[in-house]
Structure formats: structure tokens, C-alpha cells
């Protein structure tokens, strides 16, 4: 029998874990809204996407919802959501409604969100401490609401009962919780990685001179949706030729030309979890000499970073290992001058490699979590030690723009290789290797 909890059990366990943490902080009440719907133009909206922290604790995907957790003598979890409304559901689809939501998602209570202003001041009474996402309020009106509710509660009690006088940032404990993925999260993330890998394979095999970047983007989107993903984890990067030297180049109208490389950085979102893969390959299916030389350097850098990704290593170990390989490769190819020590000390390599070698991955493609040891503060804090079931990307690259002191053979070559890694007890597991990275395998794939 599988030891993976059902999704609903996982959400409930996370609420219980946060409530336990709240008790260590002295108890209190936590308040967390989901995301706010955004207008796209006039009377149409962008597709709604829940707030990641809210979904992490609730599993609830509808808009206009709030979560309340009370760490008291008896713990409580309360959901506020929209009531059933057959007329509106005819236009916008079915809603859970408070009663069904409470039963399905294992909340102690659920109420119509229209009652939020009436009920919240009463719920705040008796609690001297409030946890709410202070560093994540994108809409000031939400913070104003909380101030109003606390003010009403204070006026009601006139000092007879405690009201929140101490406010803590809910983002901090949630970020620490989300850093370590539970088994149910890892199942989803592995499937998201597999779907994205299949999309990259399809795009590689569709590539030929004369196609536009947006045509490869269409191949990616087709596979994402065909395989059950809800959409993209971020706007897909499809960069042909010189565009690959622009780190976040969106898929556009540029034509892929014989002899150039194309860089694809794309991943799907599945059940709220992101994947993130980058591959660079030749438009005509064959790496040229200069392309091969730089690609080999980047691949070796990734291999070194992978070797430095384990519970024995700090977060920054993989980046430092990759930078050494990249810098030595640049020296070997005549793109840098001097010694390795000088290039590392002065940072001259940053002209060709200007980003980090990875980031946390989870519900957000650049997921939450401090890279240095908590508490927050000085950049002199030590880098965090990696732990099993952390998930991160490993993505070294090289980007060579035309310049008088750069050999012309390397001009406009941009290469990045990115995989998603789960930290294990002994090292890490790359979950995106359904799509190859070795040049010979890429060339063989593109011949079929």
C-alpha cells in the first residue's frame, strides 16, 4: 500500500503543522486570502490562479476565498468562500459552496465570504497575536481590511478581551514549510517534469530551418494541455540564434536559421506545481565546432553542479562548482585571459555568465525559501545546507555577444542546460532527463 497521503489529507496535515508552529510562537490567529482576480481588458479577466500559500494549506482553487486558522485551546480551521449561486454558475461554472467545501476539504467550519466583514472582528477577539502575509500583500486594500477588523474588535471589547497587538509575517513559517516537499508534492512534481520533458522532445523533433519561434511554442503548449497540465508555469522562452543571449526572450516572430542554435526554457504547471527545463540544440540537427565547444563546457559545468547537490553541501556549492568549470572553459577557448584565480576573483566570467546556477522550485517556478540560513538579515549569514526532498533547478549557461575581443566564431551563441533536481539522502535525482542533454543523443533524436 502506498504511504503517500491523499491530497486532501496532505492539505489538512499542513494546516496542522502550521497550527503546531503557531503554538510554539504563543498561539493566535492566522489569516490568509487567496489571490485577487485581475482584469485583462474591459470586462474580461485573466485566467484566475490561486495564491500559492493559500492553496498549499487549503487545496481550494476558487477565487474570493479566505482561510482562518486559530491556534487556541481547540484548534480551528475556517474557510470563507462564495455561496452556491445557480444563476452565476450557469455562466462561470459550479462552485463548491461553504457546506460542501467544509466536508470535502476537511475544514472545521466554512462560511459565505459575504459574512467575512461581520465575522472577522469576532474571530479576532481573544487573540493577542495575528499571523498574516505581511510581505506578500500585493493589494493594499487587503491590509486595510485587516486593520479595520482589528479596530472593530478593539472597540467591541474595550479592553475586556485580547485583540491582536502583535503582527507576524505568515510568509516566513510557510516558506520554511514549503522548502521540504512531502510525498504527495513529489508525485505531482515528477509528473509535471515528465510532461514538460515530453513537450521539449516534441519541439526538438519539430524543429527545422524556416520555422518561427512561436511555432515551437505552439508545440510545447500542445503537449502541456494534451498531457493534462493546466497551463504554463511561466511564459515560454523560445530563443533562436542571437536571441538566446537574451535571458528571458519570449517566443516571438524570429525565424530559426540553418546553422544557428535555438534555446527553449519552458515548463508546465500541474495541479499547482511548476516544472522548469531548458535545452539548447541546433536548428539543423548538427552542432557546429564552436557550438560543440561551448556546449561541452556548459554540460560539464552542470555535471559538476549536480555532483555538489546533496545533503553534504550548502546551497551555493553547486553554483561555485559550475562557475569554476565555466570560467576555465572560457579561458581555454580564448574568451577570457589570465589565470583561473584572477578571473574568479575579478568576476570577469560574468560577462558571459551573469545568473545563478539554480533556484528553488515548487508551487512557484522561483519558489519561496531563504537561500541563506534564517533568520533574515545580513548577507554574511551562511548558505543553507541542502536537505532531502528540497527541489531545485540546476542551470548553468554561457552567452556570447559580438565584441571586438571575442572570436567571431562564437558570436551570438547562447547555451543553457537546465534540469529539475530532488535532493535525496545521498545526492540528487534529476527528474527531467527524459529529454536528453548529450549532444550525440540530441542529434540522434532530431534525425527521427
Residue pairs with C-beta under 8 A, 6 or more apart in sequence:
3 183
4 183
4 184
4 187
5 13
5 182
5 183
5 184
6 184
7 59
7 184
7 271
8 59
8 104
8 105
8 106
9 106
10 59
10 182
10 184
10 185
11 56
11 57
11 58
11 59
11 105
11 106
12 77
12 105
12 106
13 182
14 56
14 57
14 177
14 182
15 57
15 58
15 69
15 77
16 75
17 177
18 30
18 57
18 69
18 173
18 174
18 177
19 69
19 71
19 75
19 77
21 173
21 177
22 28
22 30
22 69
22 71
22 131
22 173
23 71
25 129
25 131
25 168
26 128
26 129
27 71
27 72
27 127
27 129
28 71
28 127
28 128
28 129
28 130
28 131
28 164
28 166
28 168
29 68
29 69
29 70
29 71
29 123
29 124
29 127
29 129
29 130
29 131
29 164
30 67
30 68
30 69
30 70
30 71
30 130
30 131
30 132
30 170
31 66
31 67
31 68
31 120
31 130
31 131
31 132
31 146
31 170
32 51
32 53
32 54
32 57
32 66
32 67
32 68
32 69
32 132
32 133
32 170
33 51
33 54
33 65
33 66
33 67
33 142
34 50
34 51
34 54
34 55
34 60
34 62
34 63
34 64
34 65
34 66
34 67
35 48
35 49
35 50
35 51
35 54
35 63
36 63
36 138
36 139
36 142
37 45
37 46
37 48
37 63
37 64
38 45
38 46
39 45
39 46
40 46
47 231
48 63
50 60
50 61
50 62
50 63
50 272
51 136
52 178
52 272
52 362
52 363
52 364
52 368
53 133
53 136
53 170
53 171
53 174
53 178
53 368
54 60
54 65
54 67
55 61
55 272
55 363
56 174
56 177
56 178
56 363
57 67
57 69
57 174
58 65
58 67
58 79
58 105
58 107
59 105
60 67
60 79
60 81
60 96
60 101
60 105
61 272
62 81
62 82
62 95
62 96
63 82
64 81
64 82
64 113
65 79
65 80
65 81
65 82
65 113
66 79
66 80
66 113
66 116
67 77
67 78
67 79
67 80
68 76
68 77
68 78
68 79
68 80
68 120
68 123
69 75
69 76
69 77
69 78
70 76
70 77
70 78
70 123
70 127
72 126
72 127
76 108
76 109
77 106
77 107
77 108
77 109
78 107
78 108
78 109
78 110
78 111
78 123
79 98
79 101
79 102
79 105
79 107
79 109
79 110
79 111
80 98
80 110
80 111
80 112
80 113
80 115
80 116
80 119
81 95
81 96
81 97
81 98
81 101
81 110
81 112
81 113
82 95
82 97
82 112
82 113
83 95
83 97
83 98
83 112
83 113
83 114
84 95
84 97
85 95
89 95
96 104
98 110
98 111
98 112
99 110
101 107
101 110
102 108
102 109
102 110
111 119
117 145
117 149
120 149
121 149
121 150
121 152
121 153
121 156
122 153
122 156
124 130
124 149
124 150
124 153
124 163
124 164
125 153
125 156
125 157
125 161
125 162
125 163
126 161
126 162
127 162
127 163
127 164
128 162
128 163
128 164
128 165
128 166
129 164
129 165
129 166
129 167
129 168
130 146
130 150
130 164
130 166
130 167
130 168
131 167
131 168
131 169
131 170
131 173
132 146
132 167
132 169
132 170
133 169
133 170
133 171
133 174
134 143
134 167
134 168
134 169
134 170
134 171
135 169
135 171
136 171
137 143
150 163
150 164
153 163
153 164
154 163
157 163
171 368
172 374
172 376
174 368
175 368
175 369
175 370
176 369
176 374
178 362
178 363
178 367
178 368
178 369
179 360
179 367
179 368
179 369
179 387
179 390
180 387
180 388
180 389
180 390
181 189
181 362
181 389
181 390
181 391
181 422
182 389
185 273
185 362
186 389
186 391
186 422
188 270
188 271
188 272
188 273
189 273
189 275
189 361
189 362
189 391
189 420
189 422
189 431
190 431
191 270
192 229
192 233
192 267
192 268
192 269
192 270
192 271
192 273
192 274
192 275
193 267
193 275
193 277
193 420
193 431
193 432
193 434
194 431
194 434
195 223
195 224
195 227
195 228
195 229
195 268
195 270
195 275
196 224
196 229
196 266
196 267
196 268
196 275
196 276
196 277
196 432
197 277
197 432
197 433
197 434
197 435
198 223
198 227
198 434
198 435
199 219
199 220
199 222
199 223
199 224
199 227
199 266
199 268
200 220
200 264
200 266
200 277
200 279
200 435
201 434
201 435
201 445
202 219
202 220
202 222
202 223
203 216
203 219
203 220
203 238
203 264
203 266
204 279
204 281
204 435
204 442
204 445
204 446
205 445
205 446
205 448
206 215
206 216
206 219
207 216
207 256
207 262
207 281
207 283
207 285
207 446
208 256
208 283
208 284
209 256
209 257
209 258
209 283
209 284
210 255
210 256
211 255
211 256
212 252
212 253
212 254
212 255
212 256
213 238
213 239
213 240
213 243
213 251
213 252
213 253
213 254
213 256
213 262
214 238
214 251
214 252
214 253
216 238
216 251
216 256
216 262
216 264
217 236
217 238
217 251
217 266
220 236
220 238
220 264
220 266
221 232
221 236
224 231
224 232
224 268
225 231
227 268
228 270
229 268
229 269
229 270
230 268
230 269
230 270
230 271
231 268
231 269
232 266
232 267
232 268
232 269
233 267
233 268
233 269
233 274
233 275
233 276
233 365
234 267
234 274
234 276
234 365
235 250
235 251
236 250
236 251
236 264
236 265
236 266
237 248
237 249
237 250
237 251
237 263
237 264
237 265
237 266
237 278
238 249
238 250
238 251
238 252
238 262
238 263
238 264
238 266
239 246
239 249
239 254
239 262
239 263
239 264
239 265
239 414
240 254
240 255
240 256
240 257
240 260
240 261
240 262
240 283
241 254
241 256
241 257
241 260
241 261
241 262
241 412
242 401
242 412
242 414
243 249
243 252
243 254
243 263
243 414
244 261
244 262
244 263
244 280
244 399
244 412
244 413
244 414
244 415
244 416
245 399
245 400
245 401
245 412
245 413
245 414
246 414
247 354
247 355
247 399
256 262
256 283
257 283
258 283
258 284
259 282
259 283
259 284
259 288
260 282
260 283
260 412
261 280
261 281
261 282
261 283
261 291
261 413
261 414
261 415
262 280
262 281
262 282
262 283
263 278
263 279
263 280
263 414
263 415
263 416
264 277
264 278
264 279
264 280
265 276
265 277
265 278
265 416
265 418
266 277
266 278
267 274
267 275
267 276
267 277
267 365
268 274
268 275
269 275
272 363
273 362
273 363
274 361
274 362
274 363
274 364
274 365
274 367
275 361
275 420
275 432
276 361
276 365
276 393
276 395
276 418
276 420
277 418
277 419
277 420
277 432
277 435
278 395
278 397
278 416
278 417
278 418
279 417
279 418
279 435
279 437
279 442
280 295
280 298
280 414
280 415
280 416
280 417
281 442
281 446
282 288
282 291
282 442
282 443
282 446
285 443
285 446
285 447
286 443
287 295
287 439
287 442
287 443
289 409
290 407
290 409
290 410
290 413
291 413
291 415
292 439
293 333
294 329
294 333
294 398
294 400
294 410
294 413
294 415
295 415
295 439
296 329
296 439
297 325
297 326
297 329
297 330
297 332
297 333
297 398
298 326
298 396
298 397
298 398
298 415
298 416
298 417
299 417
299 437
299 438
299 439
300 325
300 329
301 321
301 322
301 323
301 325
301 326
301 329
301 357
301 396
302 322
302 394
302 395
302 396
302 417
302 419
302 437
304 318
304 321
304 322
304 324
304 325
305 318
305 319
305 321
305 322
305 357
305 358
305 394
305 396
306 318
306 394
306 419
306 421
306 427
306 428
306 430
307 321
307 427
308 317
308 318
308 320
308 321
309 317
309 318
309 386
309 392
309 394
309 421
309 423
309 427
309 428
310 386
310 423
310 424
310 426
310 427
310 428
311 385
311 386
311 387
311 388
311 423
311 425
313 385
313 386
314 382
314 383
314 384
314 385
314 386
315 371
315 372
315 383
315 384
315 385
315 386
316 371
316 383
317 383
318 357
318 358
318 394
319 356
319 357
319 358
322 357
322 396
323 344
323 349
323 353
323 357
324 340
324 344
325 396
326 349
326 352
326 353
326 396
326 398
327 336
327 340
327 343
327 344
327 349
328 340
329 398
330 336
330 343
330 349
330 352
330 398
331 337
331 338
331 339
331 340
331 343
333 407
333 410
334 407
335 352
335 400
335 406
335 407
335 410
336 343
336 348
336 349
336 352
338 348
342 348
343 349
352 398
352 399
352 400
353 396
353 397
353 398
353 399
354 399
355 395
355 397
357 394
357 395
357 396
358 392
358 393
358 394
358 395
358 421
359 366
359 367
359 392
359 393
360 366
360 367
360 368
360 369
360 371
360 390
360 391
360 392
361 367
361 391
361 392
361 393
361 420
362 368
362 391
367 391
370 376
370 384
371 383
371 384
372 379
372 381
372 382
372 383
372 384
373 381
373 382
373 383
373 384
386 423
387 423
388 423
388 424
388 425
389 422
389 423
390 422
390 423
391 420
391 421
391 422
391 423
392 420
392 421
392 423
393 418
393 419
393 420
393 421
394 418
394 419
394 421
394 430
395 416
395 417
395 418
395 419
396 416
396 417
397 414
397 415
397 416
397 417
398 413
398 414
398 415
399 413
399 414
399 415
400 406
400 410
400 411
400 412
400 413
400 414
401 411
401 412
402 408
402 411
402 412
417 437
418 432
419 430
419 431
419 432
419 433
419 437
420 430
420 431
420 432
421 428
421 429
421 430
421 431
422 428
422 429
422 431
436 442
436 445
